[in-house]
Amino acid sequence: MNETLTLADKVLLAAFTCAAGSDDNNFTAEALSVQAWKMDKNAFGLRGFEQEYPDSNKLFKSIDSKGGLVAKALISKVGDRTFKLTAAGAAKASSLQVPPEDSPKAERGLALEVNKIISHPVFREWLKDSAKPTKFYGAGHFWGVAPGTPPRVIRDRLKHIEVTLNAAIEYLDRNNTNVLCGDRGEVIAERDDIQRCAQFHEALKQRFSRDLSLLLSN
């Protein structure tokens, strides 16, 4: 495994494998521990027995710590010792995978997730007129939130946008390219749109900070 990756990155890739790359599939802590260990036995093996047994304690530091994968909304708990890869987690994991030179298809999942964000009509309207949206309704439409949405869901949806766009930029930088492509090599997302959308997201958070604060305090 790429040694430039952090332990958290490696756990996320293990989660991506356990979930078969989908945010629809649940997986157990035990399955994740074994998968992470198989991918890097030295990093996740039991001290003194690294090649024979996994050490789940090393895994959970990357999951449950204050800055862990759950806190970053990359994976979510769905039950007792059961987890699920979030859409943002799948996007981030895709960005960490460097595809073979003859197969740039690994970026497809990330590209499609990014395209859902940058093709949103509220963002496209902002590109034409940066004064829009003038009402929180527009920002909420872009984020997928509204009055009454639980605070946890609001945080997760905002985090999903941030993580996905950042993951896309990281992928572009790592692969020295300015576009994300689909299975047939068609351009699905370009660097400029991704960067502009990240700026748009931050601008909305500033513009409607009072509205967000009220929703998050409920």
Order of alpha helices (4+ residues) and beta strands (2+ residues): alpha-beta-alpha-alpha-beta-beta-alpha-beta-beta-alpha-alpha-alpha-alpha-alpha-beta-beta-alpha-alpha
